Amino acid sequence: MARLLSKAGLCSRSIAADWIRAGKVTVNGQIIYEPEARFSLQDQISVAGQRLQEQARKVLMLHKPRGVVSTRADERGRPTVYDLLPSDHWLAPIGRLDQASSGLLLFSNDPEWAQGLLNPDQHVSKTYHVQIRPPLPAEVLQHIARHSSLDGKPCLPMQIRELRCGGKTQWLEMVLQEGRNRQIRRLLQDADAEVLRLIRVAVGDLLLGSLTSGQWRWLSPDEERLLEL
């Protein structure tokens, strides 16, 4: 059960285990005390009296700042995205952005829906603006876009275009159809380019827009529909 709550993004596995031992978690109306007990999201799960599956879906967009980690708690005491979010809602992150990256990060109280959005088979695109040094020529960018691989596995084709070039640095727009671990940074490093800034500006057709760093807002129903699978 602790693993299920952790995978849903509610908390770390150790915190979930503490809640379970304290009698705060019920499954199908029964309090459970065993963190390793096995259940699924098809069961009726409540934490501190709040049903996970019956809440009206809420989706929140955060403009994650650089230097903030995408976890609920950090053992090294670093600031987390949850320091920026409303404390009166249970929300799980939909994907991650590493500490050095910024931009659009989504959260939802519907873990089953969120898992569908993360399903690699759905190929929900993610758009990034990336500042690199030194600039890379067009033929290298085309090779990255069409012929890249990581850990011996080919990457899905991506779209890359130059936004602007300031001599020593270059801004690129990269549209990915998958979310491999640190994919952009690793591919550009392999091309001998240093990533100076990495900002996620869109998920599918949903744009970060004018939301400023550190700010959040709820999505409208029309915006949620932009993410429908």
Disulfide bonds with the S-S distance in Angstrom:
none
